[in-house]
Amino acid sequence: MNSIATAAQLTHEQKLDRLAEVAIRVGLGLAPGQELMMTAPLDALPLVRRITEHAYRAGSPLVTTFLTDDESTLLRYRYASGDSFDRAAGWFYDGIAAAFKSGAARLAVTGANPSLLSKEDPEKVSRASRAVSRAYRPALEFITRHEINWTIVASATPAWAAEMFPGDEPGAALAKLWDAIFAASRVEAEDPVAAWKTHDGNLHARAAMLNEKRYSALRYRGPGTDLTLGLADDHLWMGGGTTAGNGLYCIPNMPTEEVFSTPHKDRVDGTVTSTKPLSHQGTMIENISVRFEKGRIVEAHATKGLEVFEKLIATDEGARRLGEVALVPHSSPIAHSGLLFLNTLFDENAASHIALGQAYSSCVKNGDKLSPEELAARGANDSLIHVDWMIGSDKIDIDGVTASGTAEPLMRKGEWV
């Protein structure tokens, strides 16, 4: 790690270098001799190049990077034939799965324009998303089963910065977004590696407490929310880093403030209202309110982006059910910043949240060794999608419900009891 310095003494380039080094050493836990497969938006090249340098310094024999370009994505919607939106580059996703199978690590750099597809045909967006989800499924299973070490970090980009700070001139907006990313990613600490290890330990302690409690359900109460969320049989709470199936320790999301587990796909009942907008496939979905019966969404509302949300939950049967539940205190650094990042990596770490779709088998005891049928029998959901949305705030109370039905205070006004 770079020599110890205060945040005020660090230049932008030094902070960028720290973010890259922390991503490789702490987030990914890249092993000497391990290949790296990276994806990133084109505007993230400065960070991508520094990550690449640190990967080679850590002993990687090969770093392979795939870059995406927003403008090229839009050209498809403007000029491609209508039937093409049911297609995805299967050969490309087969290659990713082959890379994971051969032992490569996975690093994603996020930073795309949150509103990129907001003016495009929702039907085309939905079809293209489903096609990619189907093609990506074999590769995604390496991640949901946590067989490989992987992580996600963020790069500020002009389009993202403009969405977050529309009143600022482009340079100032970009600088503000970088400052927010650096702060949330803990690279401004005197010793970022030590800061991450301490934070990781705190998250593990919280998860251990919940695993000892063995609650059968969580009960949420607040404005627009009256929800009972059953937990999967043999569920496990996780938080911070974990050892992947290949034996390497990684912290999948940087930043991360959550402890999370697997809901029971058939035991969710009541209503829940989002507390932050969901940016999905370039569309802002605001004020989501849904009603669950026996684990399934039977009624859905939103003041903006409802059509996109309805197409999302129609992806497959599992898209109407939950695959993740996560608890985040309202006092998390990201919530404390007061910023809406319009990016799930950050916004999900500002508030307690739930995710529609695919469950993480690693959040079920011995889940990585169970068949899909055995996972389903324990309540783990199966779907082509996994989409997080925020339901926590300083007005939400959460109880843990024991197997005997006793409710114990767990969070009050968004804070741990």
Salt bridges, closest charged atoms under 4 A:
GLU13 OE1 - ARG50 NH2 2.68
ASP17 OD1 - ARG50 NH1 3.17
ASP17 OD1 - HIS54 NE2 2.93
GLU21 OE2 - ARG25 NH1 3.49
GLU53 OE2 - ARG57 NE 2.92
ASP86 OD2 - ARG127 NH2 2.96
GLU120 OE2 - ARG78 NH2 3.04
GLU123 OE1 - LYS311 NZ 2.58
GLU141 OE2 - ARG137 NE 3.53
ASP168 OD2 - LYS176 NZ 2.79
GLU188 OE2 - LYS15 NZ 3.18
ASP200 OD1 - HIS204 NE2 3.52
ASP226 OD1 - ARG221 NH1 2.87
ASP233 OD1 - ARG267 NH1 3.01
ASP234 OD2 - ARG378 NE 3.53
GLU257 OE2 - ARG186 NH1 3.08
GLU257 OE1 - HIS199 NE2 3.60
GLU258 OE1 - HIS353 NE2 2.85
ASP266 OD2 - LYS265 NZ 3.09
ASP266 OD1 - ARG321 NH1 3.21
GLU293 OE2 - ARG291 NH1 2.45
GLU299 OE1 - ARG291 NE 3.05
GLU299 OE2 - HIS301 NE2 2.80
GLU317 OE2 - ARG296 NE 3.24
GLU317 OE2 - ARG321 NE 3.32
GLU324 OE2 - HIS353 NE2 3.85
GLU324 OE1 - HIS386 NE2 2.85
GLU348 OE1 - HIS353 NE2 3.41
ASP382 OD1 - ARG137 NH2 2.41
ASP388 OD2 - HIS353 NE2 3.81
ASP388 OD1 - HIS386 NE2 3.74
ASP394 OD2 - HIS330 NE2 3.93
ASP394 OD1 - LYS395 NZ 3.58
ASP399 OD1 - ARG412 NH2 2.72
GLU408 OE1 - LYS213 NZ 3.43
